[in-house]
C-alpha cells in the first residue's frame, strides 16, 4: 500500500509539475505577446511622431517659402514704385522744361513784337515830323 501511495503521490507531483510548466509556458507566451504588442505600439507611435515631424517641417518650409515670396513681391513692388516715382519726376521736369521753353519763346516773341511796335511808332513819329515840316 505504501508503494501505491508513493506511486500515486509521485504521479500527482508529476501532474502538478506539468501543470506548473504549462502555466509558466502560458505566462511566458502571454508576456512575449504583451511585449510584442508594446513594441508594435511603440513602433507605431514613433512612426506617427516621425510623420508629425515631417508634416511640421513641410509646413514650416511652406511658411518660409511664403514669407520669401512675400518679401520678393514687396521688393518688386517697391522697385516698381521707385521707377514710377522716377518717371513721374522725369515727366514733370520735362513738362516744366517744355513750359519754360515755351515761356521763353513767348517772351522773345513779345520782345520782338514790342521792338517792332516801337520801331513802327518811331517811324510813324519820324514820318509825321517829316510830313509836318514839308508843308
C-alpha positions, 0 to 999 in steps of 0.5 A: 500500500505504501508503494501505491501511495508513493506511486500515486503521490509521485504521479500527482507531483508529476501532474502538478509539475506539468501543470506548473510548466504549462502555466509558466509556458502560458505566462511566458507566451502571454508576456512575449505577446504583451511585449510584442504588442508594446513594441508594435505600439511603440513602433507605431507611435514613433512612426506617427511622431516621425510623420508629425515631424515631417508634416511640421517641417513641410509646413514650416518650409511652406511658411518660409517659402511664403514669407520669401515670396512675400518679401520678393513681391514687396521688393518688386513692388517697391522697385516698381514704385521707385521707377514710377516715382522716377518717371513721374519726376522725369515727366514733370521736369520735362513738362516744366522744361517744355513750359519754360521753353515755351515761356521763353519763346513767348517772351522773345516773341513779345520782345520782338513784337514790342521792338517792332511796335516801337520801331513802327511808332518811331517811324510813324513819329519820324514820318509825321515830323517829316510830313509836318515840316514839308508843308 
